Amino acid sequence: MVQMFAHLPDLIEDPSDYAEMFHLTCNVIGHEGHPFAVHFVMFIPALQAQADDEQKEKWLMPALGLQLIGTYAQTELGHGTNLRALETTATLDKATDEFVIHTPTVTALKWWPGNLGKSSNHAIVSANLIIDGKAYGHHNFMVQIR
């Protein structure tokens, strides 16, 4: 599937332009059924807005070239888009210097993460950050999913 769309960025004047990608995805190709809709409309804009220069080099550039296909996993089954009620946690494990992403209940399951089951290999996952037992609120985390 990725090879079929690999030439897509070459057909667009500026694949990093949110408005152009939104127009292409929604009006030209059609948002419904497009396997990369969330990649272009949510994943790439999230990286553009929230990643630092090092993260952009690591994730945004491959995403623009379709070597990395992403989705956005925020909504939870029991809480919709209510960020204050999100149950998913990202706890810093100091021994490994990694974040442990955890959905402690059925209601914490990420729901409607478009393209997750179709084409994505990475997800921006919304979770409540916990360091040394202290909660620091909602943050986004890049997670390789396959």
C-alpha positions in Angstrom: 0.0 0.0 0.0 2.8 2.4 0.9 4.5 1.9 -2.5 1.2 2.8 -4.3 1.2 6.2 -2.7 5.0 6.7 -2.5 4.9 9.1 -5.5 2.2 11.3 -3.9 4.5 13.9 -2.3 6.1 14.5 -5.7 2.7 15.5 -7.1 2.2 18.1 -4.5 3.9 21.5 -4.4 4.5 21.4 -0.7 3.7 18.3 1.3 4.5 20.0 4.6 1.7 22.6 4.0 -1.2 21.6 6.3 -3.8 23.4 4.1 -2.6 21.8 0.9 -2.6 18.3 2.5 -6.0 18.9 4.0 -7.4 19.9 0.6 -5.7 16.9 -1.1 -6.9 14.4 1.5 -10.5 15.7 2.0 -11.4 17.2 -1.4 -9.3 15.5 -4.0 -8.8 12.0 -2.7 -11.7 11.9 -0.2 -11.2 11.7 3.5 -13.4 8.6 4.0 -11.5 5.5 3.1 -8.2 7.2 2.4 -5.6 5.0 4.2 -3.4 8.0 5.0 -6.0 10.6 5.9 -5.1 10.9 9.6 -1.4 10.8 8.7 -1.7 14.0 6.6 -4.4 15.8 8.5 -3.4 15.1 12.2 -0.1 13.2 12.5 2.1 15.5 10.4 0.6 18.8 11.7 1.1 17.5 15.3 4.8 16.9 14.5 5.1 20.3 12.9 3.6 22.0 15.9 5.0 20.1 18.8 8.3 18.5 17.8 11.7 20.1 18.4 14.3 20.3 15.6 15.9 16.9 16.5 12.5 15.2 16.6 11.4 16.7 13.3 14.6 15.4 11.7 13.9 11.9 13.2 10.1 11.7 12.6 8.8 14.5 10.4 11.1 14.2 7.5 10.4 10.4 7.1 6.7 11.1 7.6 6.6 13.6 4.8 8.4 11.1 2.6 5.9 8.3 3.6 8.7 6.1 5.1 6.9 6.5 8.4 3.0 6.4 8.5 1.3 7.7 11.6 -1.9 8.1 13.4 -3.1 10.2 16.4 -4.4 8.2 19.4 -6.1 10.6 21.9 -9.7 9.6 22.2 -10.5 7.0 24.9 -13.5 4.7 25.0 -14.8 6.0 28.3 -13.8 9.6 28.0 -14.0 10.7 24.4 -11.8 13.7 23.9 -12.1 14.9 27.5 -8.3 15.4 28.1 -8.7 15.9 31.9 -10.4 12.5 32.2 -7.8 10.5 30.1 -6.7 7.4 32.0 -3.7 6.4 29.9 -0.5 7.1 31.7 3.1 7.5 30.6 5.4 6.8 33.5 9.1 7.5 33.4 11.2 4.4 34.2 14.4 6.0 35.3 16.3 2.6 35.1 15.7 2.4 31.4 15.2 6.1 30.7 12.0 5.2 28.9 8.3 6.0 29.3 6.0 3.1 30.1 2.6 3.7 28.4 -0.2 2.1 30.3 -4.0 1.8 29.8 -5.1 0.7 33.2 -8.8 0.0 32.4 -11.1 -0.9 29.5 -12.4 2.7 29.5 -8.8 3.9 28.9 -8.5 2.0 25.6 -7.7 4.4 22.7 -10.8 4.6 20.5 -11.0 5.8 16.9 -7.3 6.1 16.2 -7.9 6.4 12.4 -5.6 4.3 10.2 -4.2 2.4 13.2 -5.3 -0.9 11.9 -4.9 -0.1 8.2 -1.5 1.5 7.5 0.2 3.1 10.5 3.5 2.1 12.0 3.7 4.9 14.5 1.2 6.7 16.7 1.2 9.9 18.7 -0.4 8.7 21.9 -1.9 11.1 24.4 -1.2 10.2 28.0 -0.9 11.7 31.5 2.8 12.1 32.2 4.0 10.7 35.6 7.6 11.2 36.9 8.5 10.1 40.4 4.9 9.6 41.3 3.9 13.1 40.4 1.4 13.8 37.6 2.4 16.5 35.1 -0.8 16.5 32.9 -1.5 15.5 29.4 1.5 15.1 27.0 1.9 13.4 23.6 4.3 10.5 23.0 5.6 8.9 19.8 5.0 5.2 19.9 6.2 2.6 17.3 3.2 0.3 16.9 4.7 -2.3 14.4 
